[in-house]
Amino acid sequence: MLERLNNTQAVKFFVKNEEKINFGMEIQRGLVWKLEMKSDLIHTLITGYPLDPVTTVEKDGNIWNIADGKQRLTTIIDYVKGKYSLHAKTEDADGFDIAGLAFDDLPEEFKEVILDYPIRVDVFKKLNDEQIDKMFAKKNQGKQLSPVIHALAKFGSKMRVYLAKAANTEFFTTKANYSLVDINGKEVHWAVLQIMALLNEEDISFSNKDVKNFGMKLKDNIPENLDKRLYEIINYLDEAFKNDNGEVNKNDDTEFKCIPQLKKIHIPMIFQTANEYMDRIEPNKFGTIILEFINEQKIIRKQHRDNPTIPLSKYIEACDDSTNTKDNVNIRIEEMCAYMDEKISRFEADEEESKPDLKLVEREDEREIA
């Protein structure tokens, strides 16, 4: 039987001891709440409606590891610390208009109500990773978590940490164009898993079921050669795509660097194309060709939009098909590789033409000697 202690702490305790709270357990989602949801939670505190308990796991002395309740606690702490104001459509609290107000703008009695609000805490002791995974799954039964989050919960700690490490490399954090919702929803982790399936020559679709089954197969033993190849390609692509111009992606008032063309739908295909061609072409040339290919697809799509008689490319048709079948995945890879092959062949032909005619050079040398 699990060893559990029931505890109750006021909001001000969590605000004061934020540095002793670990919100980064790999089983947790990122921060995905919109401002409306955050504001509704603050309204709940002010008006006295109940909150679900927070679940913590004692693993590192005095550190509280949050296994369930990250969204709620960070929303409350951030509001008290003045990091956001309430949504403009937040409903009145006890007849007082709180819409658009920051914490410091609230009436003193509302501030006290928030700071003194009691939050129940379930503290679990001595849980191993398997027990933490099972507890997360049981607590979230019936909740509308994404298939990705549900799957990650079943992979185990080792696999989640591995995917998180790859997802936090330079290419994914400053080059690939993932939205904030994608990042917080662990979609980058899922992309890494799709990429690993391609590199491992798995004959699967990109359906959630197939990718999940592949992850379950790997969760206890990631082949050394697969790990090595994955990071070779990550480093190659980081060199291939430069973001020197500081292009910025804006999402939910958060700004972060990226290369706009490198949208998530292209990323697994780019990795597989790099896997095929990185030994034949320098990184900077590879990056240039990929961006040309993606830009060409955008032009084709615009031409089709303006004139529907102009056909879409096979690549675009495969991207637009939401089924993510094996055929659609393979078509996208084949089309990108075919474009790469054509460009490399041109490079090689141009280099051959630029080489000096050795026989002509020999004849000229003979004349000089004579």
N, C-alpha and C positions, 0 to 999 in steps of 0.2 A: 504494500500500500504506500502511496506517495505521502511524504511528510510535508504537511502544509500548516502554515500559521496565518491566521486572519489578523489584519492590522488596519488601522484607519489613520490617515494623515490629511491634514488640511492642505489646501492648495499652496499656501505660503511655505510649507515645508519643502515641496518640490521645487518652488522657485529659488529658495535659499540654497538647496542642495543639488542644483542641476548638475554640477560637475561630478557628482557621485552617481549619476544615472547613466547607464549605457543604453542608448537607443539604437546601437548599431548591430544588434544580433542579426546574423545573416538570414534568419528565417523571416525577419520583418520586411514589410513593403517599404518603399520610399514614402515621402510625404505627398500624398495624392489628393488631399482635400482641397476643394475650391473655397474661395472666400465666403460664399453663402453658407457652406457647411460649417466653417469655422465660426462664423457669426452666430449661427443657430446654437452651437455648443455654448458659447458665452451667454447667450440668452437663457439657455437651460440653467446655467449656474445662478444667474441673477434671480430667476423666477423660482428656483428651488426644486425643479424637477430632478428625478434621480438619474445617476450615471451608472453604467456597468462598471464592475470592479476592474482594477488594473492587475495584471498578473506579472510577477517578477520571479526570477530564478537567482538564488544565491550561488555564485560560482567563484567570485573573486573578492573574498573578504567583505568589506563594507560597500562594494559596488552593487547597485541595483540593476540587474539585467532585465530589461523590459521585454517580456515574451508576448504580451498582448496589452494594448493601450497606448502605443506610441503616438498615434494620430491625436488622441485626446490630450495627452500630457503636453506634447509639443505645442499644440494649438493654444492651450491655456497659458503655458509658460511664456510663449512668444507674445501673447496679447498683453500679459501683465508687464512685460519688459518693453512694450511700446513698439513692437516690430510690425504691427499692422493696425488698421482701424476697421471697425465693423462695416459690413456691406451697407450700401445706401438703402437697401430694401429690408433691413432688419426690422422685425416688428417691435412695437412698443413693449417696454417691460414695466408692468404695474402702472400703466398710464403715462410713462415717461418715454419720450422719443430718444432712443439711443442709437439710431441709424447714423453711420458715418463717424461715430465717436471712438477715439483711442481710449486706452485705459485711464490715462491721466485726466481725460475730459469728463469722466463719469462722476456722478454725485458721490460724495464720500461714503454714504451708506451702501451704495452698490459696490464700491471698491472693497469695503469690508466684507460684504457678503461673498464676493468672489474669493478673496484671500482666506476666508474662514470655511469655505465650502469643504465638507468632509468627503474624501475619496477612499473607498474601501480598497485595500490591497491584499491580494492573495500571494503570500510568499512561500515559494516551494524551495526545499533544500535538497541538495545532493542529487540533482537530476542529471542523467547522462544525455548525450545528444539524441539518442533514439527516443527517450522519454519526452524530451522537449518537442521533437517532431510530432509525436503522437498527440501530445497535449495541444499543440497548435491546430492540428487537424480536427480534433474533437471540439475545440472551442469555436472553430469557424464552420462547423457543419451547418448547412442551410444558409450561410452568408454568401452574398454575391461577390466572392473573390474571383479574380480572373483565372482562367485555366492555367496560366503561367505560374501564378502564385501557388495554386493548389499543387501543381506538379513539383515545384521547387521544394515544397514542404515534405514531399515524399522522397526526395533524392538523398537526404541525409546531409549532415554538416560538412563532411569532406568535399562533396560535390558542389555544394552551394558556395563554399569558400573558394574553390577552384574557379568557378564561373565568375564570381565577383572579382577575383584578381584579374582575370583576362578582360572583363568588362571595364576595368578601371585603368587600362593601359592608355598611353597617349593617343593612339589612333582613335579609339572609341570615345575618348573624353574631349578631344579638341578637333577632330577631323570629321568623323561620322556625324550625319545630321539626324540625330534623335531628338524628339521633343522632350520637354520636361516630364510630361505624362508617361512617355515611353521609358525614360530613365527610372522614374520612381516606380513604375509598374514592372520593373525587371525585364523589359523587352530586350535590353541589350544582352542580358544573361541568356535569354532564349536564342538570340541571334548567334551567340558563341556556340551554343549547342547545335544549332542548324549547321554552322560552319564545320564543326567537328564531325558531324555525320557525313558531310560531303567529303571531307579529307579522309575519312575512314572508309570511303567507297561504299557507304551503306545505300542499298537500293530502297529508299523510302521517300515518301512524300514529305511536305512540310506541314502536314496536319498536326494539330496538337497531340493527337493520340500517338502518331508515329514518332514524333520528336520526344515525347515523354517516355515511350518505351525504350528508345535509344539511350536516353539519360539514365533510366533505371538499370540498363545493362552495364553502363559505364560507372555507376555511382561508387562502386567499391574498388575499381581498378582501372585507372586511366592509362592506356598504353604509353610507354615512354616515347616511342617514335611519333605517336600522334601529338603528344604534348610538345615535343621538339619542333615538329613541323608547324604547328599552330603559331608558336612564338616566332619562328623564322619569318612566317608570312606577316604577322603583326608588325614586326620590325621593318620588313621590306616596305609595307604599305605606309608606315609612318614616314619613311624616307621618300616614298613616291609622291605623297600629297603634302604640299607645303601650304600653310595658312599664314603666310607672311603679311598678307594685307589686312589681317585681323578681322575678317568677315564675321559678323555676329548673327546668331539666331536668337530671336526674341520669343518667349513663350511664358504666358502668365506673369508678366512683369519681371521675369528672370532672364538675364542675358548670359549667353555662353558662346564660345567660339565654335565654329564648325565650317565645313565646306558645303555650301547649299546643295550642290549636285549629289552629294553622297547620302542620299536618303536611304532609309532602312530597307526598302524593298530591293535595293541594288547590292547591299553589303555582302550577303553570302555568295552571290555570283562573282563579285569582285575578288573575294578570297579564293574561290575555286579557279578563276582565271589566273590569278597570281600563282597559284599552285602549279598550273600548267606552264607558265611562261617566265617565271622569275629567274630561271637559269639562262634565259635567252636574251633578256633585255634589261637595261639599266632601270633602276627605280623611277627616275624622273621621266624617262620616256614612257614607261608603263602608265604612270599617273596622267600624263598628257593625253595618251590614247584613250584611257577610260573616260576622262572628262569630255573628250571629243565625242565619244560614243553616246554618252548620256545626253549631251547637248543636241546631238543629231536626233535622238529619240524625241526630245522636246519639240524640235522643229517639225518633225513628222506629225506629231500629235496636233500641233497648232494648224498645220496645213489641212489635216483631216477635219478639224473643227470648222475651219473656214470653208472647206469644200469636201463634203462627205464622200464624194466619188474617189478621192485620193485614199488609197488603202493604208491602214495602219501596218506597222512592221510586226513580224512574228513576235518580237520581244515585247512590244507594247501589248499585244493581244494576250500573251501569256501573263504579263503583269496584271492586266485588268481582270483576269479570271481569278475569282476569289477562292477557288477550290484548292489551290496549292497542291495539285496532283503531281505525281512523279514526272509525268510528261511535261507539265508546265515548268517545273523546276529545270528539267533537262533542256527544254527549248531555250530558256533564258540563258543558261550557261553556254549552250552551243552557239547562240547568236552573238554573245559577247566575245567568245573565243574566236569565232570566225572573223569578226571585225579586227580583233587583235592580230590574228594570223595574217590578214591582208596587209595591215599596216607594217608589221615586222618584215614581211616579204618585200615591201616597198623600200623600207630602210636598208635592207640587205642589198637590194638591187642598186640603190643609189650609191651605197658604199663601194660596190663592185665597179660601178661606172667611174667613180672618182679615183680609183686606183690607176697609177701610171701604166702605160703599155710597156712592159718589160723589154719586148723585142725592139721597140722604137728607141728606148733608152740605151740599149746595147749598141744599136747602129750609130747613135749620136756619140756614144763614148768612143767607138772605133774611129769615127771621123776626127775627133779631137786628138786621138793618139797619132793618127796618120799626119 
